[in-house]
Structures are given as structure tokens and as C-alpha cells.
Amino acid sequence: MIKALVLVLSFFFWNSWSFAYSFEDFGDELKTNTRLTLGHGVIPAYYGNFQTGKSKAVGLTSVFAYRYLHAVAGIAHGFQKEEKGEGLGGTLLRVDEFIAHNFPWFRGVIDKVTPEAAKSLLDRFYFGYSVSWDFDNGAFGHGIISGIEIRF
């Protein structure tokens, strides 16, 4: 599963980056596309931990972003009272920005068929991969996260 995810992500990165950049162009690219997002909102989400096979409720915040990739930090709690939380850190993909950047024609199709009220929901949807530290068992975990941002 992880190998497939890495292959898919590398395909999209390969298509979105050109190797004709100089170091100055790369610096300009980082300056214009990197932004601090800490304090802009909270992302209530679902976390499926592949290591333990458990699902958890998550509270995340985006710390900074590069284009459509967000570095996030937060905590996940199990649905049982006796389960302790897991600290999370990872990267989330902002789905609408990813589609608009890599597949603008497809985003145009989505915009045409999506009702106006649902467009703001798509603009706040996140999907990604995270690593975690389970405080209860003292072990690392990893899994998929998906959620909707609530902006401040």
C-alpha cells in the first residue's frame, strides 16, 4: 500500500516540477508558494492507523504549506474512554489546490457540475498521510487522514 502511494505521489511531483530551474528560480518558487498557515484554522479529521488497525478522531492544525501540501501537527483520540491519544505529524494534501494545479481541465469540469453551496466544502477538504506516536503503547504508527478545515 505504501509503495503504491509513493509511486503515485512521485508521478505527480515529477509532472509538476521541471528540472530546468536554476537555484535562483528554485528560491523564488519557494518564496512565492510557501506560506505560514499556523492559526488559520483547525482540521477535525478521521485517522486510520495502519500499524494498529484502529480508527481515531483527530484534531489537526496546518503549520505551513507549500502549494497544496500542508505540514500538520495534532493529536488523535480513540473512541474508547480508556485509550490515550496519539501525537500526529505529517503532510496533508489540499485536494482542491492539487486538482487545480495538476489537472486544471478536470477542475473546470468539477466546478461546472458542483453546486455553488458545495464548492466551499471542496475548498476545505484535506487528505493525507501521517506518522504518529502512540503514548499508550509507546510505539510509532502511520496511516491515512482525511478531514474538513474549519477556518478562524
QUIJO-V94373 format. One record per residue. N is the residue number from 0. BURIAL is # if it has 24 or more other ideal C-beta (glycine too) atoms within 12 Angstrom, else .. Layout:
N/BURIAL ; N/BURIAL
This chain:
0/. ; 1/. ; 2/. ; 3/. ; 4/. ; 5/. ; 6/. ; 7/. ; 8/. ; 9/. ; 10/. ; 11/. ; 12/. ; 13/. ; 14/. ; 15/. ; 16/. ; 17/. ; 18/. ; 19/. ; 20/. ; 21/. ; 22/. ; 23/. ; 24/. ; 25/. ; 26/. ; 27/. ; 28/. ; 29/. ; 30/. ; 31/. ; 32/. ; 33/. ; 34/. ; 35/. ; 36/# ; 37/. ; 38/. ; 39/. ; 40/# ; 41/# ; 42/# ; 43/# ; 44/# ; 45/# ; 46/# ; 47/# ; 48/# ; 49/. ; 50/. ; 51/. ; 52/. ; 53/# ; 54/# ; 55/# ; 56/# ; 57/# ; 58/# ; 59/# ; 60/# ; 61/# ; 62/# ; 63/. ; 64/# ; 65/# ; 66/# ; 67/# ; 68/# ; 69/# ; 70/# ; 71/# ; 72/# ; 73/# ; 74/# ; 75/# ; 76/# ; 77/# ; 78/. ; 79/. ; 80/. ; 81/. ; 82/. ; 83/. ; 84/# ; 85/# ; 86/# ; 87/# ; 88/# ; 89/# ; 90/# ; 91/# ; 92/# ; 93/# ; 94/# ; 95/# ; 96/# ; 97/# ; 98/# ; 99/. ; 100/. ; 101/# ; 102/. ; 103/. ; 104/. ; 105/. ; 106/. ; 107/. ; 108/. ; 109/. ; 110/. ; 111/. ; 112/. ; 113/. ; 114/. ; 115/. ; 116/. ; 117/. ; 118/. ; 119/. ; 120/. ; 121/# ; 122/# ; 123/# ; 124/# ; 125/# ; 126/# ; 127/# ; 128/# ; 129/# ; 130/# ; 131/# ; 132/# ; 133/# ; 134/. ; 135/. ; 136/. ; 137/. ; 138/. ; 139/. ; 140/# ; 141/# ; 142/# ; 143/# ; 144/# ; 145/# ; 146/# ; 147/# ; 148/# ; 149/. ; 150/. ; 151/.
